[in-house]
Each structure stands twice: as structure tokens, then as C-alpha cells.
Amino acid sequence: MKIYHSTDDFSRLPNAVVTSGTFDGVHLGHQKILHRLKEIAAKNNGETVVITFWPHPQMVLRPDSTSLKLLNTFEEKAELIKAEGIQHLIRIPFTKEFSQRTSIDFIQNILVNCIGTKKLVIGYDHRFGHNREGSFEQLKINAPTYGFDVEEIPRQDIDNIGVSSSKIRKALETSDIITATHFLGRPYSLTGRVVKGDQLGRVLGYPTANIDIDSHYKLIPSDAIYAVTIKHENQFYKGMLYIGPRPTLNGNKRVIEVNIFNFSADIYGENLTVYFHQVLRGDKKFDGLDELKQQLALDKIESEKILQTITFTK
């Protein structure tokens, strides 16, 4: 897959099959759109193009808000779209100036003149252009004028609940890992660098790797203990992960630390990716380190039981 960081870098295609959106999470609903894109391209000897916007529009239009947390960094999103077999990914820098562009301007100058769109596929209730004025109905009206066809994917229902990035965020914020995994079609993941902690886990017999997530907008699931798998240098391991302020130690800073089973390498400064499979329990304050150590032993047993059936893939 080729990645373009502006439309200026893109060379117009003779038969482009296109979709656009933020694609945060690249969840099951997004995947249906991408699969349809590939089907159309295969039948018509076309090339698949995904247009996405970065930063996320809400981060630009509501800069004072810190409430929005995203399911993917741009790099993660690009990898997921690549895994779906898309040929071209155009990252349009989203600015306040860009947000003022009309839907007609977007159609004519980006979809037609820049990309050469012959077929446009959009999701249910997709809106675009200044004040989200552009709609499927408008596209249908204008498409013949500009020489492309448009198709809308019906609203995607999974178990009678519409898939959306916001519902996945809510699930992760309430430790509902099962629902998040179901909607995503894969485990949710975090990637970060291993940094030095106070090494208390080693004293307790459960050494942990403290993970620093350098993306302030990346959603961190709620405080709890989780059964996880860990990828390090393309090797997968089982483990359990803690998110929280460590109340037993009277901590006041939220940390992310993972105990990797049967692993003893020095990995300070290296990157890990953690995949969430199930919540083990909520965070709590224990009456001393001995009680905490006893609970960790139980957590490990439960985690190993959960992870018995997990295969090491994304």
C-alpha cells in the first residue's frame, strides 16, 4: 500500500475506486466498506483508494476539548488499512481552513480532478464538506455530472447494535473488552516504549514492564487488571497487564505495566504491543504487599486459563 501525506503527492488514476472517512478503529463497519471497495475494483480493473483525515477533525474544530480519545494513532490506522488489502491511502491534513471547503469543492477538486474517482463507496449517513453539508443524496445528484458512480453501504448492525467508534470507546472505558473485541473484529491494542519503574514487581515475584504511551490522544482502557498477549520483536507472549494509580502504594499517577509470563529479557527502551483479551478484575487497594502478592498469584492463574485458547495473531 502506498501512503500519501497530501493530495499534492498523488497522481490521478484512470479508474479509482474510492472511499473517505476518519476510519478510527477500522472496525467491522469500516471493514465492510473496504471489502466492498476491493470487490468493485476487482470487477472493474480499478485501484482502491482510501481518503482519511488527520488530525481527527474534532481535534482541530474543538482544540480545547480533551475528552476525545482515539482508538488508533495514524500509524496504527495505516497498518490496519494496509492489512485489508487497500492499494492507496491518502492522508489529508485536516485544518480549520480545510474545514471551510464546500462539499462541491471536495467533489470537484479532490474526488474528480485529483484522484480520478470512477466509483465512490461511502458508509451509512456519511457527511462531508463545510458544516457536514454533503450527503449521499447530494452525491447521487452530482455524480453523473462529474463522471462517477456512488454507492452507500447500509447501516451495519452487529447483534442488532449499530457498530460505531464511539460505542467501542465506551466499551473500553468500562472494561468491556468482549464487546470492544466483537465490534473491532480483533483485540484492542496499545503500543509503547518500555521505561524504568520502581521495580516493585520484581520484589513481589511479578516483574513488570512499564509502558509509556507517547500519544496523548490514544484511548487507554479503564483502570483494571487484564489478560493480554504481548508482541515484542514479532514474537508473542502471554501475560497480565495493570492500568491504574497503584492505590496499595498510595500512588497518584496512572501507570501501565505488564507482567510477561516466562520472559526475562532486558527490554528497556524497546517497544511492546499489548493486545487486550479479557478483564480479570477491577483495581482495588489491598492491606499491604502480602495481600497484593496473593492476589497476583490468583490473577496469573486466571489469566493463563483465559489465554489457553488465544492464538498469537492481530
C-alpha positions in Angstrom: 0.0 0.0 0.0 1.2 3.5 -0.9 0.7 6.3 1.6 0.4 9.9 0.5 0.6 12.7 3.1 -1.3 15.2 0.9 -3.3 15.2 -2.3 -0.3 17.0 -3.9 1.7 13.8 -3.8 -1.0 11.8 -5.5 -1.0 11.1 -9.3 -4.5 10.9 -10.8 -5.7 7.3 -11.6 -7.5 6.1 -14.7 -10.0 4.0 -12.6 -10.1 4.9 -8.9 -12.5 3.2 -6.6 -12.6 5.5 -3.6 -14.0 5.8 0.0 -13.3 8.5 2.6 -13.7 9.0 6.3 -11.8 9.1 9.6 -11.8 5.3 10.0 -11.0 5.4 13.7 -10.7 1.8 14.9 -11.0 0.3 11.4 -13.9 -1.7 12.9 -16.3 -4.2 11.4 -18.4 -1.5 9.8 -15.3 0.1 8.2 -14.1 -3.3 7.1 -17.4 -3.9 5.2 -16.8 -0.7 3.3 -13.2 -1.7 2.5 -14.2 -5.2 1.4 -16.8 -3.7 -1.0 -14.2 -1.3 -2.3 -12.0 -4.3 -3.2 -14.9 -6.2 -4.8 -15.7 -3.3 -7.1 -12.1 -2.7 -8.0 -11.6 -6.4 -8.9 -14.6 -6.5 -11.1 -13.7 -3.2 -13.0 -9.9 -3.4 -13.1 -9.7 -0.5 -10.8 -7.4 0.6 -7.9 -8.6 1.1 -4.4 -8.1 4.5 -2.7 -8.9 5.4 0.9 -9.0 9.1 1.9 -8.6 9.8 5.6 -8.2 13.0 7.6 -5.5 13.7 10.2 -5.6 15.1 12.7 -9.1 13.9 13.6 -11.5 16.7 12.7 -12.8 17.1 16.3 -9.2 17.7 17.5 -9.0 20.7 15.1 -12.5 22.0 15.5 -12.6 21.6 19.3 -9.0 22.2 20.3 -9.8 23.0 23.9 -11.6 19.7 24.5 -9.6 16.8 25.9 -12.4 14.4 26.0 -11.9 12.8 22.6 -9.7 9.8 22.7 -8.9 7.8 19.6 -8.8 4.1 19.0 -5.8 4.4 16.6 -2.8 6.5 16.0 -2.3 7.3 12.3 0.4 4.7 12.1 -1.9 2.0 13.6 -4.7 3.0 11.3 -2.5 2.8 8.2 -1.3 -0.7 9.2 -4.9 -1.9 9.6 -6.0 -0.4 6.3 -2.9 -2.0 4.6 -3.9 -5.4 6.2 -7.3 -5.1 4.5 -5.5 -5.1 1.1 -6.1 -1.4 0.1 -3.7 -0.1 -2.6 -3.6 3.7 -1.8 -4.1 5.7 1.4 -4.3 9.5 1.1 -3.8 11.4 4.4 -5.4 14.8 4.0 -4.1 17.2 6.7 -7.3 18.5 8.4 -7.1 22.2 9.3 -9.6 24.9 10.0 -9.1 26.2 6.5 -9.8 22.8 5.0 -13.0 22.5 7.2 -14.4 25.5 5.3 -14.2 23.8 1.9 -17.7 23.1 0.5 -18.9 19.7 -0.4 -19.0 20.6 -4.1 -15.3 21.8 -3.9 -14.4 18.5 -2.3 -16.1 16.5 -5.0 -14.7 18.5 -7.9 -11.2 19.2 -6.8 -10.3 16.2 -4.7 -12.5 13.3 -5.9 -12.5 14.2 -9.6 -9.6 16.4 -10.5 -7.0 15.0 -8.1 -7.9 11.3 -7.7 -9.9 10.5 -10.8 -12.8 8.8 -9.0 -14.9 6.4 -11.1 -16.7 4.8 -8.1 -17.3 6.2 -4.7 -18.3 4.0 -1.8 -19.5 5.6 1.5 -20.9 4.4 4.8 -24.3 4.9 6.2 -25.1 8.6 7.0 -21.7 9.7 5.8 -21.4 13.6 5.7 -18.6 15.8 4.3 -17.8 19.4 3.5 -18.3 22.6 5.4 -20.8 22.1 8.2 -21.2 18.5 7.0 -23.4 19.7 4.2 -22.5 17.0 1.8 -24.7 13.8 1.8 -25.4 10.6 -0.2 -28.3 12.4 -1.8 -26.1 15.3 -2.9 -23.5 12.9 -4.3 -26.1 11.0 -6.3 -27.3 14.2 -7.8 -23.8 15.4 -8.7 -22.1 12.1 -9.6 -23.3 11.9 -13.2 -22.1 15.5 -13.8 -18.6 14.6 -12.7 -18.5 11.1 -14.3 -18.5 8.7 -11.3 -21.0 6.4 -9.6 -21.7 6.4 -5.9 -22.8 3.6 -3.6 -23.9 3.7 0.0 -23.3 0.8 2.4 -26.4 0.2 4.5 -26.1 0.8 8.3 -24.1 -2.1 9.8 -25.8 -3.9 12.6 -23.9 -6.4 14.7 -26.2 -8.3 17.0 -28.8 -5.6 16.5 -26.5 -2.9 17.7 -25.0 -0.4 15.2 -21.2 -0.5 15.1 -19.5 2.8 15.8 -16.2 4.0 17.0 -18.0 5.8 19.9 -19.5 2.6 21.1 -16.1 0.8 21.1 -14.6 3.7 23.0 -17.4 3.4 25.6 -16.8 -0.3 25.9 -13.1 0.2 26.6 -13.8 2.9 29.1 -15.9 0.5 31.1 -13.5 -2.5 30.8 -16.0 -4.3 28.4 -13.2 -5.9 26.4 -15.5 -8.6 25.0 -17.8 -6.0 23.3 -14.9 -4.0 22.0 -13.2 -7.0 20.5 -16.5 -8.1 18.9 -17.0 -4.7 17.2 -13.4 -4.3 16.2 -13.1 -7.8 14.8 -9.8 -8.2 16.7 -8.3 -7.4 20.1 -7.8 -3.7 21.0 -4.1 -2.9 21.3 -1.7 -0.4 22.8 1.9 0.2 21.7 4.5 2.0 23.7 8.1 2.1 24.9 9.3 0.3 28.0 10.6 2.7 30.7 12.1 2.2 34.1 9.7 1.9 37.1 10.4 1.4 40.8 10.9 -2.4 40.2 8.5 -3.3 43.0 7.0 -6.1 40.8 10.4 -7.8 40.8 10.4 -7.8 44.6 6.9 -9.3 44.6 7.9 -12.0 42.2 6.0 -10.5 39.3 8.4 -8.3 37.4 6.6 -5.8 35.1 7.5 -3.7 32.0 6.2 -0.2 32.5 4.9 1.1 29.2 4.9 4.7 28.1 2.3 5.6 25.5 3.5 8.8 23.8 0.3 9.6 22.0 -1.8 11.8 24.4 -4.9 11.2 22.3 -4.8 7.3 22.3 -7.6 5.8 24.4 -6.3 3.9 27.5 -8.9 1.3 28.8 -10.3 1.9 32.3 -8.3 1.0 35.4 -8.3 -2.7 35.9 -6.2 -5.9 35.5 -6.4 -7.6 32.1 -5.4 -10.9 30.5 -3.2 -9.9 27.5 -0.9 -11.1 24.8 2.3 -9.1 24.1 4.2 -8.7 20.9 7.9 -8.0 21.1 10.2 -8.1 18.0 7.5 -10.2 16.2 7.4 -12.8 19.0 4.2 -13.3 21.0 3.9 -13.9 24.8 1.2 -14.2 27.3 0.8 -12.0 30.4 -1.4 -9.8 32.6 -1.5 -6.0 32.5 -2.3 -3.5 35.1 -3.7 0.0 34.5 -4.2 2.4 37.4 -2.7 4.6 40.1 -1.5 1.7 42.4 -3.6 2.5 45.4 -1.9 -0.1 47.6 1.2 2.0 47.3 -0.8 5.3 47.8 0.1 6.2 44.2 -1.4 9.2 42.5 -0.1 8.7 38.9 -1.8 6.3 36.5 0.6 3.7 35.2 0.5 0.9 32.6 2.6 -2.1 33.5 2.6 -5.7 32.1 3.9 -8.9 33.6 5.1 -11.1 30.7 4.9 -14.8 31.6 8.1 -16.8 31.1 10.1 -13.8 29.9 13.3 -12.3 31.5 15.0 -10.2 28.7 16.1 -6.7 29.4 13.9 -4.6 27.1 14.2 -1.1 28.5 13.8 1.5 25.7 12.2 -1.0 23.3 8.6 -1.1 22.0 5.9 -3.5 23.0 2.4 -4.0 21.6 -0.2 -5.3 24.1 -3.4 -7.0 23.0 -6.4 -6.9 25.4 -8.4 -10.2 25.7 -10.4 -10.0 28.9 -10.7 -8.1 32.1 -9.6 -10.1 35.2 -10.9 -7.7 37.9 -11.1 -4.0 38.8 -8.4 -2.1 40.6 -8.5 -2.0 44.4 -6.4 -1.1 47.5 -5.0 -4.1 49.4 -4.0 -4.3 53.0 -0.3 -4.5 52.4 2.1 -6.1 49.9 1.5 -9.7 51.1 -2.2 -9.5 50.3 -1.4 -7.9 46.9 1.1 -10.7 46.2 -1.6 -13.3 47.0 -4.0 -11.7 44.6 -1.4 -11.5 41.8 -0.9 -15.3 42.1 -4.7 -15.7 41.6 -4.6 -13.2 38.7 -1.9 -15.1 36.9 -3.8 -18.4 37.2 -6.9 -16.8 35.8 -5.0 -15.1 33.0 -3.3 -18.3 32.0 -6.7 -20.0 31.9 -8.2 -17.3 29.7 -5.3 -17.2 27.3 -5.2 -21.0 26.8 -7.4 -20.6 23.7 -5.8 -17.4 22.3 -3.8 -17.6 19.1 -0.9 -15.2 18.6 -2.2 -13.0 15.8 -3.5 -9.5 15.5 
